Amino acid sequence: MKLIFFGPPGAGKGTQAAMLSEALGIPTVSTGNMIREEIAAGTELGLKAQQAINAGELLADEIVIGMIKTRLAKPDCAGGFILDGFPRTVAQAEGLCGMGIDVDKVIDIVVPDEALVRRLGGRRVCLKCGATYHLENNPSPAGDRCGRCGEPLSVRKDDSEAVIRSRLEVFHMQTEPLEAYYREKGILFSVDGDSDIGSIAEEIARIVRD
């Protein structure tokens, strides 16, 4: 099974992909995680990625396509995979097709912009241990400090309201055309992402089974 999880920043793609990955026994390939590893390592790609993220921009297609091609060639992807955060543009989708990969289904998690602003704007992270919290949905038991290691919590630069709205604008402009691309192929399935995690997971599982 080769799946794509599609949706705007903060839609919950990573959470749902991780749950389905465990259920199906196939890996989740997250461009976000791959890019964060490059940033943490201080590579040239990581520096370019950080600049783009801080500005609310997308990474150049050829860079992301190259990363994905290398990852999907690994043995653990032979039996299927879930792509989280890729493709983000029609050019990337065409690049995926050019690798000879036939996607089975695209899960489009739909969430209104204002709900996404609230979700992402309330996120707090610990820069020391990597723990993530949310002011409303998952507050730290230690208040403004990490409940795991006690360090002060921070707001990611890309979680400021201005950057969030910029990211959503970029999504609508560059990424939404993917809906038409995959709808024409007959493999796009929309899910209401403005609901509880369990209900969303059940709907996704039903789509994958059918």
PyMOL commands that set and color helices and strands:
alter all, ss='L'
color gray80, all
select helices_A, chain A and resi 13-24+31-41+44-54+61-72+75-77+90-98+113-121+157-159+161-175+177-185+197-209
alter helices_A, ss='H'
color red, helices_A
select strands_A, chain A and resi 2-6+28-30+81-84+105-110+123-125+132-134+188-192
alter strands_A, ss='S'
color yellow, strands_A
deselect
rebuild
show_as cartoon
